[in-house]
């Protein structure tokens, strides 16, 4: 594993466990078993450490999405328009539910993302990076909804992402229980049915 990934993965774990105040260069060194000063050599400032952590978190979450929804990537919608197979709404519901279910399984990663999201509201430089990272998920959602025949794919993509974020927040940080895979699939089916009437 690259040292930058080790530092970022450790920072993600610390954010989930201790919150933003618990994330320091020294804490990362200690938790990762690195010599003192290693994290500072890689990311000199706190802003640099947060940027490194957010970049790694985005990479990990994009890998989850790619594994759950194969062939869907920014700028490349599945379906007849790109020479792919027609898109089936039930199959999309199953795949998206699977992606959400995987996210629920890694509570720490999602908690770390919430910590970074809140910090981005106070740090303009992190906000720009956070927004850019978010487009890696919104763009495929637009492509997917276009392939499904949405009359307004950009608006529906925002709603789909907000819906998924709401489910995750409720299950991980809110008062709700974690839904089963079947419940998630039904919820996505219901949402898509309303959007794609």
Secondary structure, DSSP 8 states (H G I E B T S, - for coil): --HHHHHHHHHHHHHHHH-GGG--HHHHHHHHT--TTHHHHHS-SHHHHHHHHHHHHHHHHHHHHHHHSTT-BTTB--SGGGT-----HHHHHHHHHHHHHHHHH-HHHHHHHHHHHHHHTT-HHHHHHHHHHHHHHHHHHHHHHHHTT-SSHHHHHHHHHHHHHHHHHHHHTSS-----HHHHHHHHHHHHHHHT-
